[in-house]
Amino acid sequence: MTTESTVLAELDFPAYAIGDDVADLLFREARSVGAFTDEPVTDDEIAAVYDLVRWGPTAMNITPLRLLVVRTPQARARLAALAAEGNRDRVLAAPLTIVVAADPAFHRHLPVLAPHRAAMVDALEGQPETREQMARMNTHLQLGYLIVGLRAAGLDVGPMGGMDAAAIDAEFFAENGWKSVLLLTIGHRDGVGTPHPRAARLDYADVAQTV
């Protein structure tokens, strides 16, 4: 395992379709950030990111990702109280936090999102466990797109899983039935944004098998 990228010249395939500057921005030099400046993050920035990443594929195009944008001091305090102790100060300090959620009622949008699967609306209505499983799996897929999209917009992100998900659902999603998946603190990094050195990643040979 290594902290260095594999040299492209050593590999038997063409260079990336994107330049090294973009690859660095999205992956190689991007970090999970915990310290942000006071520079605000606007609703227009978040909307523009979503407008891009919504085109990423999901199963049957169900796109169950939902976003709770937590901006006001009052809302941040409500959310921080339900985050893990080590994450509370991060929620309070970040310019913006998004609660990434999955919508188990995604099937109601199938006539628009997947007209050829519109008949599944009635079938899925009586299968709440199946719908929640589908919603969570595909939300995790969209979450990856979202993080990369935020980086592409010049923003820094701090993903955090430490939270009382059931309490957040009761506090914020009692009416719409969304299910919280992850917290993302978002802003512009303060300095390097983290005191931790870059950690290693597994090499291709460690993670792949060919059959």
C-alpha positions, 0 to 999 in steps of 0.5 A, a space after each residue: 500500500 502507498 500514499 503515492 499514485 501509480 505512475 501512468 507510464 508504467 501502466 499499459 493503458 492510455 492516460 486519463 481523459 482528464 488532466 492531472 490538475 482535475 485528478 488532483 482536485 477530485 482525488 489525489 490532493 483532496 482530503 477529508 476536512 475538519 477545519 474550515 474558514 468563515 467563507 460562506 457556502 451559498 445555496 446556489 453552489 449546493 444547487 449547482 453541484 446537485 444539478 451536476 451529480 444527479 446525472 450519475 447512474 442509480 438502479 432504475 434511475 430511482 435517485 433516492 438521495 435527499 439533502 437536508 441543508 443545515 445552515 442556521 445557528 438554531 438548526 446546527 445546534 439541533 443537529 449537533 446535539 444528535 451527532 456523536 460527541 466528537 463531531 458536535 463541534 465540527 457541525 457547529 463550526 462548519 459554514 454548512 452541514 448537509 444531512 445526506 438521507 435516503 427516501 424510501 418513497 422513491 417509488 412514487 417518482 418512477 412514472 417520471 424517472 423511469 416511465 417504463 417501470 411505472 407499474 412497479 409503483 404499486 408493487 413496491 408500495 407494499 414492500 417497505 423493507 425492500 424499498 428502504 434497502 434499495 434507497 440506502 444502497 443507491 443513496 450511498 452510490 449517489 453520495 460518492 458522486 456528491 462528494 466528488 461534485 462538491 470538490 469539483 465546485 472548489 469546496 471541501 468536505 468532511 464526511 462523518 458517520 458518527 450520529 444518532 440516525 434514529 434521533 435525527 430522523 425523528 427530529 428532522 424527517 418525521 413528516 417525509 420519512 427520509 432516513 439519514 445516512 451521513 453528515 457532510 460538513 462543507 466549506 473552504 479548508 482552513 490551511 490544510 484542513 486537518 492535522 493528520 498526514 495523508 494516509 495510505 491507500 491499497 494498491 490495485 494488486 491488493 484489491 483486484 482479482 482477474 478471472 
